[in-house]
Amino acid sequence: MTPELRTEKLGLVAEPPLMKQFRVLVDGMLPRLDFPELLLEVFGCQERWVRQGHLRRGPPGLRPG
C-alpha cells in the first residue's frame, strides 16, 4: 500500500531565543553586496572571456554553434 501525501498547512513555530543574536553574528560576517555593481562586473568578465576564447574552447557539448 502506498502512503498518501499529506498537504495540510504547517503551524507557526516559535523562534528560538538565540536566533536574533545568531542573525546579528551572521550579518556581521557577510560582506555588503552592491548587486548592480556585481552584475556589471560579471557581464564584463563574460565579454572578456569570449574575446579571449575561453568560452569557445569549452567541452564539446557547451561550444557555441
N, C-alpha and C positions, 0 to 999 in steps of 0.2 A: 504494500500500500504506500502511495506517495504522500508525504506530508503536505498540507496546504500552506500556502504563503500567507502570512498574517500581515495585513496592511493598515492596521489602525494607527492613529496618531500616537506618538510618544508624549508623555507628560514632561513638563519642565523639571529640570534637575537643579537643585541649589548649587551655586558656585562655591567651590572650596574656599576656605578663609584665606589661604595664601595666594590665591590667583592674582589679586591686584598687585602684590609685591612681585610676583613672577613676571607679570606683564611689564612692570617698570624696569626690572632687571633685563629682560629680553630686548625691550625698546632701546635701552642704553647700549646694547651690544651691536645693534644693527645700524648700518650707515644710513644717512638720509639719502633718498633717491629722487633725482630730478628726472622723471620719466621721459618728458620730451627730449631732454638732452641725451639720455641713454639711447632713444630711438635714432636720433640723428647720428650718433656715434656708430651704432650697429650698421645702419644703412651705408655710412661712409666706408666702413670696413668691407662690406659686401662688394661695393663698386671696385675697391682696390683689389680684392681677391679675384674678381672676374678679369680685371685688366692684367693681373699677373699670371692668370691661367690656373690658379689653384682650384677654382670651382669647375673648370672644364676637364681637368685631369682626374676627376674622382673615379670611384668604382664604375664599371660599365653600366650598371643599372641606373646610375644617377647622372650620367653625362647628358647634357642637353643635345637635342637634335639627333 
